[in-house]
Amino acid sequence: MDAYDEGSDARHGPEAPGRPAPPAEGGAPARSPGPAVPPSACEPVGPTQATGPTDPTEPVGPTERAGPTETAGSSEWLGPPERVGPSERVGSSERVGPSESVGSYPGADARAGVAALSLPYRIGVALALAVVAIGVCVHLGMTFLHVAPANTVTRAHGEAVDDWIYPEFEQNWKLFAPNPLQQNISIQVRAAIRGPDGATLTTGWYDLSAEDGHAIDGNLLPSHTQQNELRRAWDFFVATHDNDNRPVGLRGSLSESYLRRITVLRLDRDDAVRATTGGAGVIERVQVRSRTSNVPPPAWSREKVTTTPSYRELPWWKVPQDEALEGVR
C-alpha cells in the first residue's frame, strides 16, 4: 500500500512533504523546509551562535542570539544565514577566506620567466644579453661618429669608423632629398671565361638588377640582399670614383673589390661558366656597366624627357685566382 494513501499512518495535511508549512507565531512568513539540512549545517559557527534547539518556554532576545539560525526539524524561519567570520562551514566543505588563493598549495614556486630557469641557463641568458647590449652600443656609437661633424675622435679613429660603417651601414639622405631619384639604374655584368681547352670565351650581358627585381616581385618578405646589396655596391663605387672611373681616395679600391666579388658570386649563381663553355671553366675577368633610363612622366604632365638609355662601362677587372676557383662566400 502507498505510504501516502488514505488510512495510512503517514503524515497528511500542511506538514506533509511538498506542502507549505503554516505561518509561524508572530505573523512571520512560513517557508518550506525544503531538503533536509544535514546535522553538520547546524553546527555552531561562532561562540555567540545558538548551539541547539531553543527552549520554547525561554524567551529569545536580540542580544542572546548572535545571528539567524534554523533549528533542525523545525519549521521556524529566522532569516537568511549570516556569515560570522572569514570562513564558513557549509555542509562538510569549508570555504577559505579571500586572503588564500584557491588552487594554491604550500611550497608552490611562484617564479616565472628567467628567474624560473636553473643557474647555468640564467648565466647563459645574462651573457647573451650582455653581448647583444654591447654590440648595439658599439653600432650606435660608430653610427653617431660617422654622421657627426669632424671632431677629435673621428680624426683619430676615422679609419676604424669607416671600416665599421662601409659599405653595409652607409648613411645618406636621398630619401628626403628635394629632388628624389627619377631614373632607373640597372647593373649588368659579363665575364671572360677560360675553358678546359685554354680558349677564352666572353659571355653575354647578365642583367643582375632585373634578376633582383624578378625575385622581389610578388614576394611579401624579400631579403636584404635582393633589395639593397647590388644597389648600395654601385652607389659606393660611384661615390668613390670620378667620371673617368678612376678611384678617388683610399676607399676607391675597396669599392672595386666589393662590387667585383658581388658580380662573381652572381655569375656563379647563374651557372655562367657551364652555360658558356658547356662544362668546366674559370672566370678570368669581369666587366660591369650601368644602364640608366629616365622614368617616363605621367600622362597628365607636360614634362618632356627622353627615355633613351645611357650606359657607363667600367674597365675589365682581373679576378683573383682564389675568387675564380672557389668564389667568395
N, C-alpha and C positions, 0 to 999 in steps of 0.2 A: 504494500500500500504506500502511496506517495506520502512523504512526510508532511506535506502541506495540504492534504485533503482534509475535508471536514471530518471531525471526530478524532483527529489525531491529537497527540499531546504537544505538537509543535506550536510555536507562538504565532498568533494571528493578531491583526489589528495594527495600531500605529507603530508598535515597536518591532514588527516583523521586518525581515531583511528586504531592502529595496523600497521601504515606505518611509516618508518623512516622520521625524520624531516630533512630539508635541512641543509647543513653546515652553521654555523654562520659566521658573519663577521670576517675577520681577519684569515680565514682558520682554526678555531677551529673545532674539530670533533663534529659532531652532535650526540645527544643522544636522544633515545626515551624517551619521558616524563614518560612513564610507568603509574602506578596508580596515581590517583590524590593525591597530597600532601595535607594533612589536613592543615587548616589555622594555627593550633597551632604549626606545624612544622616550620613555617616561622617566629615564634615569635623571638625576639632578644634574644641571649644567653648572650652576654656581652655588655658593653657600647660602644664598638668600632665597633660592627657589624651593617650592614645595617638594617634600621628599616622599609623599604618599597620598593616599586618598584623604580628603579633608573630612573632619567630623561635622556632620550636619547640625549638631547642637552647638557647635562653637562658631561664633561669628568670625568672618574673614574680613579684615580691614585692608585698606590700601597699603598700609605700612607693613603688613605681615607677609604679603605675597610679593616677591621681587619681580615677577613677570607673569604674563598669562600662561596658563598651563591647561592641559586637558587630562582629566583623570581617566585612567584606563577603565573601560567598562561603563562609563557614564556618558550621558548624552548632553551634559552641560558644556556650553561653549563659552570660553572666556576670551576669545580674540585670537589673532594670529600669533604664532610663536615669535619670540623676541630673542635676538642674538645678545648674549650676555658678555661674552669675551671674544678674543680674536679667533678662537677655534670653537666649532660647534659640532657636537656628535650627532650625526643623523643616521639612525639605524646602527649598523655595525661599521660604517665608514666614517673617517674623520677628515674634515676639510681643513687644510692648512691655511694659515694667515697670509696676508699679502706680501710679507717680507720674505717668504720662501718660494723659490721658483718651482713650478710644477714640472716634474720630469727630471729634475736635477738630483744628483746623488752626492754623498760626501766624497771628497777627494777628486772630483771631476776636474780635468785640465781645461781651463778657460783660455789658454793661449791660442793665438791664431797668427797666420802669416809667417814671417821669417822667424818669429820667436818660437814657433812650434817645431822648427827644424832641429836636428841634432847639432852638436857643437861643430863637427867638421863641415857640415853643409853651411852653417852660419858663417864660418870663416871664409869658405869659398865665395858665398854671396857678397860678403863685405869686400873681399879682394876684387871681385868683378866690378862692383860699383865704384871702387876707388880707381880702377884702371879707366873705366868709362868717364868718370868725372875729370881725371887728369887729361885724357885725350880731348874732351870737349873744351876744357880751359885752354889747352895749348892751341887748338884750332882757332878759338875765338881771339886769343891774343895775337896769333900770326895774322889773322884777317884784319884786326884793328891796326896793326903796324903797317899792313900793306896799303890800306886806304887812308891812313893818317898822313898829315903833311910831314915833310922831311924833318927829322929830329936826330938827336944824338944816338938813340938806339938803332934807328934804321940805317944811319950812316955806318955804324959799327957792325951791325949784323944784317945788312940788307941782302947779302947773298943767301944767307940761311932762310930768310923770309921768302925770297923769290923761289928758292928750291921747294919750299913747302906749298906755295900757292900755285905756281905754274906747273903744268897747264890746266889741271883739272879744276882748280878753285879760283880762276882768274875773275876779277870783279870788273864790271863795266856798266855803263848807264844807257845802253842802246834802247832798252825797253821804254825809258822815259825821255828819249831824245825828242826835240821839237819836230824833227822830220824822220820818222821811223823808216826802216829799210823798205824800199818799194821795188826790189829786184829779187829774182830767183837765181840763186847761185848753186850750181851742181858741180861736184868734184868727180873727175874722170881720171883713169889711170890705164896705162898699157905697159907691157913688160917685154924685155928681150930675154928669151929662154934658150939655153944651150941644150940641145937634145943629146941622146946617147951616142949618136954618130959624130958629135962635135960641131954640127951645124947650129947656127943661131937663128932663131925664128922670132918674129915680132908679132905679138898678139894684137887684136883689135882693142878699141877703147871700151873699158868697162865703166859704166855709169854707177859709181858707188852711191851717190846721193839718191838716185832712182831706186836702188835696192833698199836703202833705208826707208824711203817713202812708201814703198810697197809693203814693207814689214810693219810700218806704223798704221797704215790704212786699215781701219776696222778693228784695230787692237785697242781694247779698253785700257790696258796696262802695258804700254810699250816700255822697253828698257831704256836706261840712261844712255847706253852706247848707241842705240838706234837713233835717238833724238839729238844728242849733243856731241858725241865723240868726234865724228868727222868734221862737223861744222866748227867746233871750237879749235880743232887742229889747224884748219885753214885760216881762221881768224888770227890764230897765234903766228902763223907763218907770215901773213900779210903785214901784221903789226911790227915784225922784226926784220922786214926786207923792204928795199926800195923798189921803184918801178922797173928796174933792170934785174930784179930778182937777186940782188946782192945783199948779204946779211948786214944788218946794222946793229952793232953792239954784240955782247957776249951771248945773248940768248938766240941769236940767229942760227947757229949750228945746232942748238938744242931743238928748235922748232923744225929744222930739216929732218933730223933723225926721228923725231916724234911722228911727223907726217909720213916718212918713208916706212917706218915699222907698221903703221896702220894699213897702208896700201899693200904691203907684202902679206899681212895677215888676211886681208880681204881677197887677194888673188889666190891664196892657198885655200880659203873657204870656197871660192868659186871653182876650184879644181882647174885653174887656168893652164897648168903645166900639162896635164893629161889631155885637155881639150886641144892644145896646140900641137904637141909632139905625138900624141897617141900613146904615150907610155911615160917612162921616167924622164926626168929633166931637171935642170937647175935654173933658177931665176938669177940672171946676171945683173940686169939693170932695170930700173923703172923710171917712167916719166909721168908727171902729174900735170894736169891742166884744169882750168876752171872755165865753165860755160855760164855767162851772165846774160840774162834777158830781163827786160823791164816787165813789170806786172801791167797788163792791159788796164786802162781806166774803165770805170763803169759806163754803162750806156748813156746815162743822163749827163755825164761830164763832157765839157768842151775841150778838155785837155787832149793834146795830140802827142803821143810818144811812139818811138819806133820799137818794134818788137823783134828786130833782127838781133840774134845773139852775138855776143863778142867773146873771144877766147883769150886766155892767158896761159901760155905754155911755159912750163919750167924746164930747165935743162935736165938731161939724163943723170940719174943718181946711181952710182955703183952700189950694189947690195953686198954687204959683208958676207963672208962665207958662212959664219955661224947662223945668220939670219936666213940665208938662202937654203941651207940644208935642213935645219931644224926649226926655223921660224922663231918668233919671239912670243912667248906666252905670258 
